[in-house]
Every structure is written in structure tokens, then in C-alpha cells.
């Protein structure tokens, strides 16, 4: 039994290392850590909360370098976007904590399906760089708040939701990507601050995953121009599809 658990933790560390690198390069790390944490015996709610905390150090190490490209959008300052993301992330995290684990377990397959669809759409659908802004000041703020609530509650696919909203508000892909990375870290920081006091967190697996994700985030941040990003996105979508199927089978 001890040998089996040791092997499970080794798998968790490798998965978290991959997830941290995946997030830095292409996104979709949640699709990797969620099943790896459930492999340790956690239920879906515990795994989702623990995954949010575990991936946060990797977000910090991978997004620090792009902070100089952040900017406001649609008439909103970047400071306003940060505040909106913090409040929305805290609200989403609070909603998750009051959701019974059985209900959340029934929701997870649909959440993963939604996140996978968003991830696939954002990864492979062509973007029009010259289109006029669709979102204005208030609509951009409302969109960011809604994404932040979803991010605090589940988190899968938030990068592409933000990328879509920010480019629709008129940002270039480069600035939208920088904003997306920093704001994802901000909303997760607010969720982590709440989740850290939750009894649902499994701290030993969380610590192992934190170390793996932090190292992976640093590695990914230094590999941005050296790795085939399309391959990583395809891998993330395949994992999301497999995880969705497995969770629906498990729930049936």
C-alpha cells in the first residue's frame, strides 16, 4: 500500500510539472492536475480546490515576465480589471465552498466539457486581428467579472474566455495575452486566499503539486519560443476530451 501511494505521488509530481509547463506555454493545466489529484483518492470538489492552490505558484513563476505588457481595455484601467478579477474570483471561490460535494461531482463533467470546448475553440479557430471592438467599457467589465466568477469556481478554460473578451474589447493579441496571464493569476490569488482555510484541501498532495507546478511554470516560461505550442494545445484538448468521457462514465 505504501509503495502504491508513493508511486501515486510520483505520478502527481510529474503531472503537476507537466501542468505548470503546459499553463505557461499553452494553457489547460487544470485538465492534467484534476485527474492526477483524484487519483490520490480525492473527490471532485477536493481535487478542484486543491488544484487551484497547486497551480498558483506556477502561474506566478510563468507570468512575471509579461507584466510589462499589461494595459487597460475598453475605457477600463488595468487597476479596475484587477479589482474586478479579485472580487469575481472571491465570489466564485465562495460559491464553490458552499456547493455540496455531491452536487459539484455531478456538475464536473459538464464543467470540463464546457472548458474543453472553450479551450479547443480558442486554440484552433482563426482570429481576426483587424476587427473593430465589440465590447465597450461596461460590457468589458461585466464580461471580465463573469469570467472571474467562473475562474474562482472552476477555472478550466478561463484563459481563452479572457482572450476572447479582451480582443473583443480592442486589445491586440500580445497585450490581451499579457493581461490574460496576469489577471488569471489575480483571480486565482483571491480564490487561493479563501481555499487555504478550507478543510477540503489535501495538503500533502497539494504541496507535491505546488512544487511540480512551480518548477514547470519556470521551465515553460523559458521554453516559450522553443516548443511546438500547437502540439501542446492538441494534447490538452485530448486530455480534456478523455477526462470528460471518463467523468460522465463515472457519474452514470
C-alpha positions as CSV (number, residue, x, y, z in Angstrom):
1,X,0.0,0.0,0.0
2,X,2.8,2.4,0.9
3,X,4.6,1.7,-2.4
4,X,1.4,2.3,-4.3
5,X,0.8,5.6,-2.6
6,X,4.5,6.6,-3.3
7,X,4.0,5.8,-6.9
8,X,0.8,7.9,-7.0
9,X,2.6,10.9,-5.6
10,X,5.4,10.4,-8.1
11,X,2.8,10.5,-10.9
12,X,1.2,13.5,-9.3
13,X,4.5,15.4,-9.2
14,X,5.2,14.6,-12.9
15,X,1.6,15.6,-13.8
16,X,2.0,18.9,-11.9
17,X,5.3,19.5,-13.6
18,X,3.7,19.0,-16.9
19,X,0.7,21.1,-15.9
20,X,2.9,24.1,-14.9
21,X,4.8,23.9,-18.2
22,X,1.5,23.4,-20.1
23,X,0.0,26.5,-18.5
24,X,3.0,28.6,-19.2
25,X,3.1,27.6,-22.9
26,X,-0.4,27.0,-24.0
27,X,-2.9,26.7,-21.0
28,X,-5.0,23.7,-20.0
29,X,-3.0,22.6,-16.9
30,X,-6.3,22.0,-15.0
31,X,-7.1,19.1,-17.3
32,X,-3.9,17.4,-16.1
33,X,-3.9,18.1,-12.3
34,X,-7.6,17.4,-11.8
35,X,-7.4,13.7,-12.7
36,X,-4.0,13.3,-11.1
37,X,-5.3,14.6,-7.8
38,X,-8.4,12.5,-8.0
39,X,-6.0,9.5,-8.4
40,X,-4.8,10.1,-4.9
41,X,-8.3,9.4,-3.5
42,X,-9.9,12.9,-3.5
43,X,-13.4,13.6,-4.6
44,X,-14.1,16.1,-7.4
45,X,-14.6,19.0,-5.0
46,X,-11.4,18.4,-3.1
47,X,-9.4,17.9,-6.3
48,X,-10.7,21.1,-7.8
49,X,-10.0,23.2,-4.7
50,X,-6.6,21.6,-4.2
51,X,-5.7,22.0,-7.9
52,X,-6.4,25.8,-7.8
53,X,-3.9,26.2,-4.9
54,X,-1.4,23.8,-6.5
55,X,-1.3,25.6,-9.9
56,X,-1.0,29.1,-8.4
57,X,2.8,29.1,-7.8
58,X,3.3,28.0,-11.4
59,X,1.2,30.9,-12.6
60,X,3.4,33.3,-10.6
61,X,6.6,32.0,-12.0
62,X,5.4,31.9,-15.6
63,X,3.6,35.2,-15.8
64,X,6.1,37.5,-14.1
65,X,7.9,38.3,-17.3
66,X,4.9,39.5,-19.2
67,X,3.8,42.1,-16.6
68,X,5.2,45.0,-18.6
69,X,2.7,44.5,-21.5
70,X,-0.5,44.8,-19.4
71,X,-2.8,47.6,-20.2
72,X,-6.4,48.8,-19.7
73,X,-9.1,48.0,-22.2
74,X,-12.4,49.4,-23.4
75,X,-12.0,52.5,-21.2
76,X,-11.2,50.5,-18.1
77,X,-7.9,50.9,-16.4
78,X,-5.8,47.8,-15.6
79,X,-6.3,48.5,-11.9
80,X,-10.0,48.3,-12.4
81,X,-9.6,45.0,-14.2
82,X,-7.6,43.7,-11.3
83,X,-10.2,44.8,-8.8
84,X,-13.0,43.2,-10.9
85,X,-11.0,40.0,-11.2
86,X,-10.3,39.8,-7.4
87,X,-13.9,40.4,-6.4
88,X,-15.2,37.9,-9.1
89,X,-12.6,35.3,-8.1
90,X,-13.5,35.6,-4.4
91,X,-17.2,35.2,-5.2
92,X,-16.6,32.2,-7.4
93,X,-14.5,30.6,-4.7
94,X,-17.1,31.2,-2.1
95,X,-19.8,29.7,-4.2
96,X,-17.6,26.6,-4.7
97,X,-17.2,26.2,-0.9
98,X,-20.9,26.3,-0.3
99,X,-21.7,23.8,-3.1
100,X,-22.2,20.3,-1.7
101,X,-19.6,17.8,-2.9
102,X,-22.2,15.5,-4.4
103,X,-23.8,18.3,-6.5
104,X,-20.4,19.5,-7.6
105,X,-19.4,16.0,-8.6
106,X,-22.5,15.9,-10.9
107,X,-21.5,19.3,-12.4
108,X,-17.9,18.5,-13.0
109,X,-18.3,16.5,-16.3
110,X,-20.3,19.4,-17.7
111,X,-17.8,22.0,-16.5
112,X,-14.9,20.0,-18.0
113,X,-16.9,19.6,-21.3
114,X,-17.5,23.4,-21.4
115,X,-13.9,24.2,-20.6
116,X,-12.6,21.7,-23.2
117,X,-14.9,23.2,-25.9
118,X,-13.7,26.8,-25.0
119,X,-10.1,25.6,-25.0
120,X,-10.4,24.0,-28.4
121,X,-12.2,26.9,-29.9
122,X,-9.7,29.4,-28.6
123,X,-6.8,27.2,-29.7
124,X,-7.8,26.4,-33.2
125,X,-10.3,28.9,-34.5
126,X,-8.8,31.7,-36.6
127,X,-8.8,35.2,-35.1
128,X,-9.4,38.4,-36.9
129,X,-6.8,40.9,-35.7
130,X,-8.3,43.9,-37.5
131,X,-11.9,43.6,-36.3
132,X,-13.4,46.6,-34.5
133,X,-14.0,46.4,-30.8
134,X,-17.2,44.7,-29.9
135,X,-17.1,45.2,-26.1
136,X,-17.2,48.7,-24.7
137,X,-16.5,49.9,-21.1
138,X,-19.4,48.4,-19.2
139,X,-19.7,45.3,-21.3
140,X,-16.0,44.6,-21.0
141,X,-16.2,45.0,-17.2
142,X,-19.2,42.7,-16.9
143,X,-17.6,40.1,-19.1
144,X,-14.4,40.1,-17.0
145,X,-16.4,39.8,-13.8
146,X,-18.4,36.9,-15.1
147,X,-15.1,35.1,-16.2
148,X,-13.6,35.8,-12.8
149,X,-16.6,34.2,-11.0
150,X,-16.3,31.2,-13.3
151,X,-12.5,31.2,-12.7
152,X,-12.9,31.2,-8.9
153,X,-15.5,28.4,-9.1
154,X,-13.8,26.0,-11.6
155,X,-11.1,27.7,-13.7
156,X,-10.8,25.4,-16.8
157,X,-10.7,27.5,-20.0
158,X,-10.6,30.9,-18.3
159,X,-7.5,31.9,-20.4
160,X,-9.4,31.6,-23.6
161,X,-12.5,33.2,-22.3
162,X,-10.4,36.2,-21.3
163,X,-8.5,36.2,-24.5
164,X,-11.8,36.3,-26.4
165,X,-13.2,39.1,-24.3
166,X,-10.1,41.2,-24.3
167,X,-9.6,41.0,-28.0
168,X,-13.3,41.8,-28.5
169,X,-12.7,44.9,-26.4
170,X,-10.0,46.0,-28.8
171,X,-6.7,44.7,-27.4
172,X,-4.0,43.3,-29.6
173,X,-3.3,39.6,-29.2
174,X,0.0,40.4,-27.5
175,X,-1.4,42.8,-24.9
176,X,-4.5,40.6,-24.4
177,X,-2.3,37.6,-23.7
178,X,-0.3,39.5,-21.2
179,X,-3.4,40.8,-19.5
180,X,-4.9,37.3,-19.5
181,X,-1.9,35.8,-17.8
182,X,-1.7,38.4,-15.0
183,X,-5.5,38.6,-14.5
184,X,-5.7,34.8,-14.3
185,X,-3.1,34.9,-11.5
186,X,-5.1,37.7,-9.8
187,X,-8.4,35.8,-9.7
188,X,-6.7,32.6,-8.6
189,X,-4.9,34.5,-5.9
190,X,-8.2,35.6,-4.4
191,X,-9.6,32.0,-4.7
192,X,-6.4,30.6,-3.1
193,X,-6.7,33.1,-0.2
194,X,-10.1,31.6,0.5
195,X,-9.4,28.0,-0.2
196,X,-6.3,28.0,2.0
197,X,-8.7,27.9,5.0
198,X,-10.9,25.2,3.6
199,X,-10.9,21.7,5.2
200,X,-11.3,20.3,1.6
201,X,-7.7,21.0,0.8
202,X,-5.5,17.9,1.0
203,X,-2.2,19.5,1.9
204,X,0.4,16.7,1.3
205,X,-0.7,16.2,-2.4
206,X,-1.1,19.9,-2.7
207,X,2.4,20.6,-1.6
208,X,3.8,18.0,-4.0
209,X,1.7,19.5,-6.8
210,X,2.8,23.1,-5.9
211,X,6.5,22.2,-6.2
212,X,5.9,20.4,-9.5
213,X,3.8,23.3,-11.0
214,X,6.2,26.0,-9.8
215,X,9.1,24.2,-11.5
216,X,7.0,23.5,-14.6
217,X,6.0,27.2,-14.8
218,X,9.6,28.3,-14.6
219,X,10.6,25.8,-17.3
220,X,7.7,26.7,-19.5
221,X,8.5,30.4,-19.2
222,X,11.9,29.7,-20.5
223,X,10.7,27.4,-23.3
224,X,8.1,29.7,-24.9
225,X,10.0,30.1,-28.2
226,X,11.3,26.6,-28.3
227,X,8.3,24.3,-28.0
228,X,5.6,23.5,-30.5
229,X,2.6,25.2,-28.9
230,X,0.1,23.7,-31.3
231,X,1.1,20.2,-30.2
232,X,0.6,21.2,-26.5
233,X,-2.8,22.6,-27.2
234,X,-3.8,19.4,-29.1
235,X,-2.5,17.3,-26.1
236,X,-4.6,19.5,-23.7
237,X,-7.7,19.1,-25.8
238,X,-7.2,15.3,-26.0
239,X,-6.8,15.1,-22.2
240,X,-9.9,17.3,-21.7
241,X,-12.0,15.0,-24.0
242,X,-10.7,11.8,-22.3
243,X,-11.4,13.4,-18.9
244,X,-14.9,14.4,-19.9
245,X,-15.8,11.0,-21.1
246,X,-14.3,9.3,-18.0
247,X,-16.2,11.7,-15.7
248,X,-19.5,11.1,-17.5
249,X,-19.0,7.4,-17.3
250,X,-18.1,7.7,-13.6
251,X,-21.2,9.8,-12.9
252,X,-23.6,7.4,-14.7
